[in-house]
Amino acid sequence: MRIMEPCPICSVPVKDHSSTQAIDRCKRMVGTNNDCCGAGPHTPGEVRVMPCGGDSNLILCRSCWLREIVYRRERNSALGEFARYSLPAWDTAEVYYTGE
């Protein structure tokens, strides 16, 4: 299995940028978000809670969330079933802060 080269803006595999809408969305992601725990580049505005197991959570903007999901998906291919990461959807995650 060949891993696709990541986008230089959002780090999502380039194959996921197959439409003009996806590319435009990616260009809007460049920015800062002081409420996000991720390394950036960030999507300004809303941040959501990603469970990490036990009592820990990550608070991430949309672009950092997508990068974390890509990382978890890649790691899951090498982990036993009992040790795999969950892959929570952005749309169903708890909103931590709306950015307003």
TIMI-2910 file (N, C-alpha, C, CB; in pm, 1 decimal, decimal comma, always signed):
<rs>
+----------+----------+----------+----------+----------+----------+----------+----------+----------+----------+----------+----------+------+
!      n_x !      n_y !      n_z !     ca_x !     ca_y !     ca_z !      c_x !      c_y !      c_z !     cb_x !     cb_y !     cb_z ! resn !
+----------+----------+----------+----------+----------+----------+----------+----------+----------+----------+----------+----------+------+
!    +83,8 !   -118,3 !     +0,0 !     +0,0 !     +0,0 !     +0,0 !    +88,6 !   +125,1 !     +0,0 !    -95,5 !     -0,4 !   +122,2 !  Met !
!    +63,6 !   +213,2 !    -92,2 !   +141,0 !   +336,6 !   -103,4 !    +65,5 !   +449,0 !    -34,2 !   +168,7 !   +372,1 !   -252,1 !  Arg !
!   +132,9 !   +519,5 !    +54,5 !    +71,5 !   +632,4 !   +124,5 !    +80,0 !   +755,2 !    +34,4 !   +141,4 !   +659,0 !   +262,6 !  Ile !
!    -33,1 !   +820,1 !    +15,6 !    -38,8 !   +938,7 !    -69,5 !    +36,8 !  +1054,1 !     -4,8 !   -184,8 !   +979,0 !    -96,7 !  Met !
!    +95,5 !  +1137,0 !    -87,3 !   +165,8 !  +1255,2 !    -38,2 !    +66,1 !  +1350,7 !    +26,3 !   +242,5 !  +1325,6 !   -153,0 !  Glu !
!   +100,5 !  +1406,0 !   +145,4 !     +6,7 !  +1497,1 !   +212,4 !     +5,3 !  +1635,5 !   +148,8 !    +41,8 !  +1509,3 !   +359,8 !  Pro !
!   -109,1 !  +1698,8 !   +158,8 !   -124,4 !  +1836,3 !   +112,6 !    -34,5 !  +1926,1 !   +198,0 !   -274,2 !  +1882,4 !   +120,2 !  Cys !
!    +36,9 !  +2020,5 !   +138,9 !   +124,2 !  +2108,3 !   +218,2 !    +48,3 !  +2205,6 !   +308,4 !   +213,7 !  +2186,4 !   +126,2 !  Pro !
!    -80,8 !  +2223,1 !   +285,6 !   -159,5 !  +2314,8 !   +367,7 !   -226,3 !  +2243,6 !   +483,7 !   -264,1 !  +2384,4 !   +283,3 !  Ile !
!   -295,3 !  +2132,6 !   +454,5 !   -374,8 !  +2068,6 !   +559,9 !   -327,7 !  +1929,0 !   +597,1 !   -517,1 !  +2061,5 !   +517,4 !  Cys !
!   -230,9 !  +1873,9 !   +526,4 !   -173,6 !  +1741,6 !   +550,9 !   -267,5 !  +1625,4 !   +521,5 !   -129,7 !  +1732,8 !   +691,8 !  Ser !
!   -383,6 !  +1651,1 !   +466,6 !   -473,7 !  +1544,0 !   +423,3 !   -416,8 !  +1488,2 !   +293,2 !   -622,8 !  +1596,1 !   +404,2 !  Val !
!   -425,8 !  +1355,8 !   +269,8 !   -372,6 !  +1300,7 !   +144,0 !   -426,7 !  +1374,2 !    +21,8 !   -406,4 !  +1152,1 !   +133,1 !  Pro !
!   -339,4 !  +1401,8 !    -72,2 !   -373,9 !  +1480,5 !   -189,8 !   -489,8 !  +1418,4 !   -266,3 !   -253,2 !  +1494,8 !   -280,9 !  Val !
!   -503,1 !  +1284,6 !   -264,9 !   -613,1 !  +1219,9 !   -337,5 !   -749,5 !  +1267,6 !   -288,4 !   -603,5 !  +1068,2 !   -323,4 !  Lys !
!   -757,5 !  +1318,4 !   -164,1 !   -883,0 !  +1368,4 !   -109,9 !   -915,0 !  +1510,0 !   -158,9 !   -878,0 !  +1366,2 !    +41,6 !  Asp !
!   -826,8 !  +1568,1 !   -237,3 !   -847,5 !  +1703,0 !   -291,0 !   -882,3 !  +1693,6 !   -439,2 !   -721,1 !  +1791,8 !   -269,8 !  His !
!   -979,8 !  +1609,9 !   -469,9 !  -1012,5 !  +1583,2 !   -609,2 !  -1111,0 !  +1683,0 !   -669,8 !  -1068,3 !  +1445,6 !   -621,2 !  Ser !
!  -1166,7 !  +1769,2 !   -589,1 !  -1263,9 !  +1865,1 !   -642,6 !  -1219,7 !  +2007,5 !   -612,5 !  -1404,1 !  +1839,4 !   -583,9 !  Ser !
!  -1273,7 !  +2100,3 !   -689,3 !  -1245,1 !  +2241,9 !   -666,9 !  -1291,7 !  +2284,1 !   -528,3 !  -1312,4 !  +2328,7 !   -774,6 !  Thr !
!  -1406,7 !  +2232,0 !   -483,4 !  -1457,3 !  +2264,2 !   -349,5 !  -1358,0 !  +2223,0 !   -242,0 !  -1592,0 !  +2195,5 !   -325,2 !  Gln !
!  -1300,6 !  +2103,2 !   -254,3 !  -1205,0 !  +2054,8 !   -154,5 !  -1080,4 !  +2142,1 !   -151,9 !  -1166,6 !  +1909,0 !   -183,1 !  Ala !
!  -1033,2 !  +2183,4 !   -267,2 !   -914,3 !  +2269,2 !   -273,9 !   -944,1 !  +2405,6 !   -212,4 !   -866,7 !  +2285,6 !   -420,5 !  Ile !
!  -1060,0 !  +2463,1 !   -243,5 !  -1098,0 !  +2592,7 !   -185,9 !  -1109,4 !  +2583,6 !    -34,3 !  -1230,9 !  +2641,6 !   -245,8 !  Asp !
!  -1170,6 !  +2474,6 !    +15,7 !  -1182,7 !  +2454,9 !   +160,4 !  -1043,7 !  +2448,1 !   +224,0 !  -1263,1 !  +2325,7 !   +191,8 !  Arg !
!   -953,5 !  +2378,8 !   +159,0 !   -817,7 !  +2363,6 !   +210,6 !   -747,6 !  +2499,7 !   +218,6 !   -736,9 !  +2266,6 !   +121,7 !  Cys !
!   -763,9 !  +2581,9 !   +117,0 !   -699,2 !  +2713,7 !   +117,2 !   -751,2 !  +2801,9 !   +230,5 !   -721,2 !  +2783,6 !    -17,1 !  Lys !
!   -878,1 !  +2783,2 !   +269,6 !   -934,8 !  +2861,2 !   +379,6 !   -881,0 !  +2815,5 !   +515,4 !  -1087,1 !  +2850,8 !   +378,0 !  Arg !
!   -818,4 !  +2697,7 !   +520,8 !   -770,7 !  +2644,0 !   +648,0 !   -647,5 !  +2715,7 !   +700,5 !   -740,8 !  +2498,0 !   +633,3 !  Met !
!   -577,3 !  +2785,4 !   +614,6 !   -456,1 !  +2852,3 !   +659,3 !   -494,7 !  +2963,7 !   +755,8 !   -375,1 !  +2908,2 !   +538,8 !  Val !
!   -446,0 !  +2957,2 !   +876,3 !   -479,2 !  +3057,9 !   +975,1 !   -433,4 !  +3016,1 !  +1112,8 !   -627,8 !  +3084,5 !   +975,6 !  Gly !
!   -481,4 !  +3086,3 !  +1211,3 !   -447,1 !  +3054,5 !  +1348,9 !   -575,4 !  +3024,6 !  +1425,3 !   -368,1 !  +3170,8 !  +1415,6 !  Thr !
!   -559,3 !  +2948,4 !  +1532,6 !   -672,1 !  +2919,1 !  +1620,1 !   -613,8 !  +2892,7 !  +1758,7 !   -757,5 !  +2795,8 !  +1567,6 !  Asn !
!   -620,4 !  +2992,8 !  +1844,9 !   -561,4 !  +2982,0 !  +1978,0 !   -633,0 !  +2883,9 !  +2068,9 !   -559,5 !  +3115,8 !  +2042,8 !  Asn !
!   -751,2 !  +2836,4 !  +2028,5 !   -826,6 !  +2741,2 !  +2109,6 !   -793,3 !  +2596,4 !  +2075,5 !   -974,7 !  +2764,6 !  +2092,0 !  Asp !
!   -713,8 !  +2572,7 !  +1972,1 !   -680,3 !  +2438,3 !  +1925,5 !   -551,6 !  +2389,0 !  +1989,6 !   -667,3 !  +2436,2 !  +1773,0 !  Cys !
!   -549,6 !  +2260,6 !  +2028,5 !   -430,7 !  +2198,0 !  +2088,3 !   -333,8 !  +2146,2 !  +1982,8 !   -472,1 !  +2083,5 !  +2179,8 !  Cys !
!   -373,5 !  +2143,6 !  +1856,3 !   -290,7 !  +2087,0 !  +1750,4 !   -177,8 !  +2179,0 !  +1708,4 !   -375,4 !  +2054,6 !  +1631,4 !  Gly !
!    -92,4 !  +2127,1 !  +1621,1 !    +26,5 !  +2199,4 !  +1577,4 !     +0,9 !  +2294,9 !  +1461,7 !   +132,4 !  +2102,1 !  +1538,2 !  Ala !
!   -113,7 !  +2283,1 !  +1395,3 !   -146,3 !  +2371,9 !  +1284,5 !    -85,7 !  +2321,8 !  +1154,6 !    -97,9 !  +2513,3 !  +1313,6 !  Gly !
!   -114,5 !  +2387,8 !  +1041,9 !   -196,1 !  +2506,8 !  +1028,7 !   -340,2 !  +2480,1 !  +1071,0 !   -191,8 !  +2557,5 !   +885,7 !  Pro !
!   -405,2 !  +2584,5 !  +1116,1 !   -536,0 !  +2572,2 !  +1178,6 !   -649,9 !  +2622,2 !  +1091,0 !   -536,8 !  +2646,3 !  +1307,8 !  His !
!   -768,1 !  +2571,5 !  +1122,0 !   -892,5 !  +2625,8 !  +1068,3 !   -943,8 !  +2724,6 !  +1172,7 !   -999,3 !  +2511,5 !  +1036,9 !  Thr !
!   -960,0 !  +2850,9 !  +1138,9 !  -1011,9 !  +2946,0 !  +1236,4 !  -1154,1 !  +2910,2 !  +1279,6 !  -1008,8 !  +3087,0 !  +1178,8 !  Pro !
!  -1188,8 !  +2944,6 !  +1404,1 !  -1325,6 !  +2925,3 !  +1452,7 !  -1341,8 !  +2805,8 !  +1542,4 !  -1418,2 !  +2912,0 !  +1338,3 !  Gly !
!  -1439,8 !  +2724,8 !  +1510,0 !  -1485,9 !  +2616,2 !  +1596,0 !  -1378,1 !  +2512,0 !  +1627,5 !  -1602,6 !  +2548,3 !  +1531,6 !  Glu !
!  -1379,3 !  +2463,6 !  +1752,1 !  -1297,3 !  +2350,3 !  +1794,5 !  -1389,4 !  +2247,2 !  +1858,8 !  -1184,0 !  +2395,1 !  +1893,8 !  Val !
!  -1349,7 !  +2119,0 !  +1846,9 !  -1431,7 !  +2009,9 !  +1900,9 !  -1346,1 !  +1915,7 !  +1983,5 !  -1501,6 !  +1932,5 !  +1787,6 !  Arg !
!  -1413,3 !  +1831,8 !  +2063,0 !  -1348,0 !  +1740,6 !  +2156,9 !  -1328,3 !  +1604,1 !  +2090,9 !  -1431,2 !  +1726,7 !  +2287,3 !  Val !
!  -1201,3 !  +1558,4 !  +2086,0 !  -1171,2 !  +1424,0 !  +2036,9 !  -1127,2 !  +1337,7 !  +2154,1 !  -1061,4 !  +1427,5 !  +1926,2 !  Met !
!  -1203,6 !  +1234,4 !  +2188,7 !  -1166,5 !  +1146,7 !  +2300,1 !  -1037,3 !  +1070,6 !  +2269,6 !  -1280,2 !  +1047,6 !  +2330,3 !  Pro !
!   -954,6 !  +1056,0 !  +2371,6 !   -827,0 !   +984,9 !  +2356,9 !   -820,3 !   +860,5 !  +2444,3 !   -711,3 !  +1077,2 !  +2391,0 !  Cys !
!   -923,5 !   +832,4 !  +2518,1 !   -922,5 !   +718,7 !  +2608,2 !   -905,8 !   +764,8 !  +2751,5 !   -811,8 !   +621,2 !  +2570,5 !  Gly !
!   -963,0 !   +691,0 !  +2843,9 !   -956,2 !   +731,8 !  +2983,5 !  -1023,9 !   +866,2 !  +3002,3 !   -811,0 !   +738,1 !  +3031,2 !  Gly !
!   -957,8 !   +954,5 !  +3076,7 !  -1012,2 !  +1088,3 !  +3102,7 !   -953,7 !  +1195,4 !  +3012,0 !   -987,8 !  +1126,3 !  +3246,1 !  Asp !
!   -877,6 !  +1157,4 !  +2910,9 !   -809,2 !  +1258,2 !  +2828,9 !   -882,8 !  +1285,3 !  +2698,7 !   -667,1 !  +1213,7 !  +2798,6 !  Ser !
!   -867,9 !  +1407,6 !  +2650,0 !   -928,3 !  +1452,8 !  +2525,6 !   -832,0 !  +1545,3 !  +2453,5 !  -1062,7 !  +1523,6 !  +2551,7 !  Asn !
!   -850,3 !  +1558,3 !  +2323,4 !   -783,7 !  +1661,8 !  +2244,9 !   -889,8 !  +1764,6 !  +2207,7 !   -713,3 !  +1602,0 !  +2116,5 !  Leu !
!   -852,5 !  +1890,6 !  +2206,9 !   -939,3 !  +1997,9 !  +2161,0 !   -879,9 !  +2045,0 !  +2028,8 !   -950,7 !  +2116,1 !  +2267,3 !  Ile !
!   -949,1 !  +2017,5 !  +1917,3 !   -889,5 !  +2039,0 !  +1785,4 !   -980,6 !  +2116,9 !  +1691,3 !   -854,5 !  +1906,5 !  +1722,8 !  Leu !
!   -916,3 !  +2198,2 !  +1606,3 !   -987,7 !  +2262,9 !  +1496,1 !  -1006,3 !  +2158,1 !  +1385,7 !   -909,2 !  +2390,3 !  +1442,7 !  Cys !
!  -1080,6 !  +2191,9 !  +1283,9 !  -1113,2 !  +2093,7 !  +1180,1 !   -988,9 !  +2040,1 !  +1108,1 !  -1207,6 !  +2155,7 !  +1078,9 !  Arg !
!   -894,9 !  +2125,2 !  +1071,0 !   -778,3 !  +2076,1 !   +996,0 !   -689,1 !  +1987,6 !  +1083,2 !   -696,7 !  +2194,4 !   +940,9 !  Ser !
!   -671,1 !  +2021,0 !  +1210,9 !   -592,4 !  +1936,0 !  +1300,8 !   -665,1 !  +1803,9 !  +1325,6 !   -565,2 !  +2008,6 !  +1435,0 !  Cys !
!   -799,0 !  +1808,8 !  +1333,2 !   -879,5 !  +1687,4 !  +1349,0 !   -854,0 !  +1592,4 !  +1231,8 !  -1030,8 !  +1722,6 !  +1358,6 !  Trp !
!   -859,2 !  +1646,6 !  +1109,2 !   -838,0 !  +1563,8 !   +990,6 !   -698,9 !  +1500,9 !   +990,1 !   -857,8 !  +1646,9 !   +864,2 !  Leu !
!   -596,4 !  +1577,5 !  +1029,3 !   -461,2 !  +1521,9 !  +1035,6 !   -451,5 !  +1411,4 !  +1140,3 !   -359,7 !  +1632,3 !  +1066,6 !  Arg !
!   -517,9 !  +1429,0 !  +1254,5 !   -518,0 !  +1325,8 !  +1358,8 !   -586,7 !  +1198,5 !  +1309,7 !   -587,8 !  +1377,7 !  +1485,9 !  Glu !
!   -696,6 !  +1212,2 !  +1236,0 !   -766,9 !  +1095,7 !  +1182,4 !   -678,4 !  +1022,2 !  +1081,7 !   -900,3 !  +1138,1 !  +1116,2 !  Ile !
!   -608,3 !  +1095,4 !   +995,0 !   -517,2 !  +1032,7 !   +899,1 !   -408,3 !   +955,9 !   +974,5 !   -453,8 !  +1139,5 !   +804,8 !  Val !
!   -350,3 !  +1017,5 !  +1077,9 !   -248,0 !   +950,2 !  +1158,4 !   -304,0 !   +822,9 !  +1221,4 !   -194,6 !  +1044,7 !  +1267,9 !  Tyr !
!   -421,1 !   +832,6 !  +1283,5 !   -480,8 !   +716,8 !  +1350,9 !   -511,6 !   +604,7 !  +1251,6 !   -609,0 !   +758,2 !  +1424,7 !  Arg !
!   -561,3 !   +640,7 !  +1135,2 !   -593,3 !   +539,3 !  +1033,8 !   -466,1 !   +464,7 !   +991,3 !   -661,3 !   +605,1 !   +910,1 !  Arg !
!   -358,0 !   +539,1 !   +969,7 !   -232,0 !   +476,4 !   +930,5 !   -177,7 !   +386,9 !  +1041,8 !   -128,6 !   +583,3 !   +894,0 !  Glu !
!   -182,8 !   +434,4 !  +1166,7 !   -135,4 !   +354,0 !  +1280,2 !   -219,9 !   +229,7 !  +1301,7 !   -135,0 !   +437,4 !  +1407,1 !  Arg !
!   -351,2 !   +239,3 !  +1282,6 !   -439,6 !   +125,3 !  +1301,7 !   -402,4 !     +7,3 !  +1213,0 !   -581,9 !   +166,0 !  +1275,0 !  Asn !
!   -345,8 !    +35,5 !  +1096,0 !   -309,1 !    -74,6 !  +1006,0 !   -195,5 !   -158,7 !  +1064,1 !   -268,3 !    -19,6 !   +868,6 !  Ser !
!   -119,3 !   -103,6 !  +1157,3 !     -7,9 !   -176,0 !  +1218,2 !    -37,9 !   -227,3 !  +1359,1 !   +112,8 !    -87,2 !  +1222,6 !  Ala !
!   -151,9 !   -190,2 !  +1414,4 !   -185,7 !   -227,7 !  +1552,1 !   -281,5 !   -346,4 !  +1556,1 !   -247,5 !   -108,7 !  +1625,8 !  Leu !
!   -274,3 !   -421,2 !  +1665,3 !   -371,3 !   -527,5 !  +1687,5 !   -508,4 !   -467,6 !  +1713,5 !   -328,3 !   -617,1 !  +1804,9 !  Gly !
!   -612,3 !   -546,4 !  +1691,2 !   -749,3 !   -495,0 !  +1704,6 !   -776,4 !   -434,8 !  +1842,6 !   -849,1 !   -606,4 !  +1677,5 !  Glu !
!   -721,2 !   -492,8 !  +1946,9 !   -744,3 !   -444,4 !  +2083,7 !   -679,1 !   -309,4 !  +2110,9 !   -692,8 !   -545,5 !  +2183,3 !  Phe !
!   -581,1 !   -271,4 !  +2030,3 !   -505,3 !   -148,3 !  +2055,0 !   -534,9 !    -37,3 !  +1954,7 !   -358,3 !   -178,5 !  +2053,1 !  Ala !
!   -629,8 !    -56,5 !  +1867,2 !   -655,4 !    +41,9 !  +1762,2 !   -720,6 !   +168,3 !  +1815,6 !   -742,7 !    -18,5 !  +1655,0 !  Arg !
!   -689,4 !   +278,0 !  +1748,1 !   -749,3 !   +408,2 !  +1779,0 !   -892,1 !   +414,5 !  +1726,0 !   -664,8 !   +522,9 !  +1719,0 !  Tyr !
!   -975,6 !   +488,4 !  +1793,9 !  -1109,0 !   +516,8 !  +1739,9 !  -1093,1 !   +624,1 !  +1631,6 !  -1209,3 !   +564,2 !  +1853,8 !  Ser !
!  -1187,7 !   +629,5 !  +1540,6 !  -1186,5 !   +727,5 !  +1431,2 !  -1315,5 !   +807,9 !  +1435,6 !  -1169,8 !   +657,4 !  +1292,5 !  Leu !
!  -1328,7 !   +895,0 !  +1535,7 !  -1454,2 !   +970,2 !  +1550,4 !  -1475,0 !  +1070,8 !  +1437,3 !  -1456,1 !  +1043,0 !  +1684,5 !  Pro !
!  -1600,0 !  +1088,0 !  +1399,0 !  -1635,4 !  +1183,2 !  +1293,1 !  -1647,1 !  +1324,5 !  +1350,5 !  -1768,2 !  +1141,8 !  +1224,6 !  Ala !
!  -1600,6 !  +1422,3 !  +1276,1 !  -1610,0 !  +1563,4 !  +1315,5 !  -1755,4 !  +1602,5 !  +1340,4 !  -1548,1 !  +1654,5 !  +1207,1 !  Trp !
!  -1844,2 !  +1559,8 !  +1252,9 !  -1984,8 !  +1600,9 !  +1259,6 !  -2057,0 !  +1553,5 !  +1384,9 !  -2057,6 !  +1550,1 !  +1139,5 !  Asp !
!  -2010,5 !  +1446,9 !  +1446,7 !  -2077,6 !  +1393,0 !  +1565,2 !  -2005,2 !  +1429,6 !  +1695,3 !  -2088,7 !  +1241,7 !  +1553,7 !  Thr !
!  -1893,8 !  +1499,8 !  +1686,3 !  -1813,8 !  +1533,2 !  +1802,9 !  -1875,4 !  +1649,7 !  +1882,0 !  -1671,3 !  +1567,8 !  +1760,1 !  Ala !
!  -1847,3 !  +1650,0 !  +2011,6 !  -1893,4 !  +1757,6 !  +2098,6 !  -1822,5 !  +1889,0 !  +2063,2 !  -1869,1 !  +1721,3 !  +2246,9 !  Glu !
!  -1899,8 !  +1994,6 !  +2046,6 !  -1842,4 !  +2127,0 !  +2019,1 !  -1790,2 !  +2182,6 !  +2150,7 !  -1948,5 !  +2224,7 !  +1953,9 !  Val !
!  -1661,8 !  +2220,8 !  +2151,6 !  -1599,4 !  +2275,8 !  +2271,6 !  -1611,7 !  +2427,8 !  +2273,5 !  -1451,7 !  +2234,1 !  +2279,6 !  Tyr !
!  -1590,1 !  +2489,8 !  +2158,0 !  -1596,6 !  +2636,1 !  +2146,1 !  -1629,0 !  +2669,0 !  +2001,2 !  -1461,5 !  +2704,6 !  +2191,1 !  Tyr !
!  -1719,9 !  +2760,9 !  +1979,5 !  -1762,5 !  +2794,8 !  +1842,6 !  -1677,7 !  +2901,5 !  +1776,2 !  -1904,6 !  +2840,3 !  +1843,8 !  Thr !
!  -1591,4 !  +2965,7 !  +1851,2 !  -1507,4 !  +3069,7 !  +1792,4 !  -1575,0 !  +3204,8 !  +1784,7 !  -1464,9 !  +3028,8 !  +1656,1 !  Gly !
!  -1691,4 !  +3217,6 !  +1846,1 !  -1762,6 !  +3347,1 !  +1841,0 !  -1753,7 !  +3419,5 !  +1971,9 !  -1908,8 !  +3327,5 !  +1804,2 !  Glu !
+----------+----------+----------+----------+----------+----------+----------+----------+----------+----------+----------+----------+------+
</rs>
